[in-house]
């Protein structure tokens, strides 16, 4: 699977790359937002090609399709675990702070998604933002 195929699966769940970029940028505070957005898009596309990120995002999609829950019950933690693992895999321990920030604020599309997908996408965004700003990102403009 490549990033394009995964994006098609996400789009069938109502999530586009633009949605993810818009959501990430909603909590961004700083200058040069268009430059940051371009760099973030490259980081996201690179990580959407990673087999481990693909597996975790696909697991969230499959859970939404096959495991029905009402709302977002407080005793459901599997959704948080998926988001945490995606964030930490991409951005390291520092990404956990970003994950919880996105998870509590629920900007953009995160507020509209069901429990597994909101945490998976939130974790993906948090990991990519941390990777972009926290070092280790070789993507320069």
LUMFI-160566 format. One record per residue (C-alpha): residue in one letter; x, y, z. Coordinates in steps of 0.5 Angstrom, whole numbers, padded with zeros to 4 digits, always signed. Layout:
// residues N
aXYZ
...
//
This chain:
// residues 141
x+0000+0000+0000
x+0002+0007-0001
x+0000+0014+0001
x-0005+0015-0004
x-0008+0008-0003
x-0009+0010+0004
x-0011+0017+0003
x-0017+0014-0001
x-0019+0009+0005
x-0019+0015+0009
x-0023+0019+0004
x-0028+0014+0004
x-0028+0015+0012
x-0029+0023+0011
x-0022+0025+0012
x-0018+0028+0007
x-0011+0031+0007
x-0013+0038+0007
x-0018+0036+0013
x-0012+0034+0017
x-0007+0040+0014
x-0013+0045+0016
x-0014+0041+0023
x-0006+0041+0024
x-0006+0049+0022
x-0012+0051+0027
x-0007+0050+0033
x-0001+0053+0030
x+0002+0059+0033
x+0007+0062+0029
x+0010+0066+0023
x+0010+0063+0015
x+0004+0059+0016
x+0004+0057+0009
x+0011+0055+0009
x+0010+0051+0015
x+0004+0048+0011
x+0008+0046+0005
x+0013+0042+0010
x+0008+0039+0014
x+0004+0036+0008
x+0011+0033+0006
x+0012+0030+0013
x+0005+0027+0013
x+0006+0024+0006
x+0012+0021+0008
x+0009+0018+0014
x+0003+0015+0010
x+0008+0011+0006
x+0010+0008+0013
x+0007+0001+0014
x+0007+0002+0021
x+0003+0008+0021
x-0001+0005+0015
x-0003-0001+0020
x-0005+0003+0026
x-0009+0008+0021
x-0013+0002+0018
x-0014-0001+0025
x-0018+0005+0027
x-0022+0005+0020
x-0023-0003+0021
x-0025-0002+0028
x-0030+0004+0026
x-0033-0001+0021
x-0034-0007+0025
x-0034-0005+0033
x-0040+0000+0035
x-0040+0004+0041
x-0045+0009+0043
x-0041+0016+0043
x-0034+0016+0046
x-0035+0012+0053
x-0030+0014+0058
x-0028+0006+0060
x-0026+0006+0052
x-0018+0007+0052
x-0017+0003+0046
x-0018+0009+0042
x-0013+0013+0046
x-0008+0007+0045
x-0008+0008+0038
x-0007+0015+0038
x-0002+0015+0043
x+0002+0010+0039
x+0002+0013+0032
x+0004+0020+0035
x+0010+0017+0039
x+0012+0012+0033
x+0012+0019+0029
x+0015+0024+0034
x+0018+0020+0040
x+0016+0022+0047
x+0015+0029+0046
x+0009+0028+0041
x+0005+0025+0047
x+0004+0033+0049
x+0002+0035+0042
x-0003+0029+0042
x-0006+0030+0049
x-0007+0038+0046
x-0010+0036+0040
x-0014+0030+0044
x-0017+0035+0049
x-0018+0041+0044
x-0021+0037+0038
x-0020+0042+0033
x-0022+0042+0026
x-0024+0035+0023
x-0023+0032+0030
x-0029+0034+0033
x-0033+0031+0027
x-0030+0024+0027
x-0032+0018+0031
x-0028+0015+0037
x-0023+0011+0034
x-0021+0015+0028
x-0021+0022+0032
x-0015+0019+0036
x-0012+0016+0030
x-0012+0022+0026
x-0010+0026+0032
x-0004+0022+0034
x-0002+0022+0026
x-0003+0030+0026
x+0001+0031+0033
x+0007+0026+0031
x+0008+0030+0024
x+0007+0037+0028
x+0012+0034+0033
x+0017+0031+0028
x+0017+0038+0024
x+0018+0042+0030
x+0022+0038+0035
x+0028+0036+0031
x+0029+0030+0027
x+0026+0032+0021
x+0030+0033+0015
x+0025+0036+0011
x+0027+0043+0009
x+0024+0049+0005
//
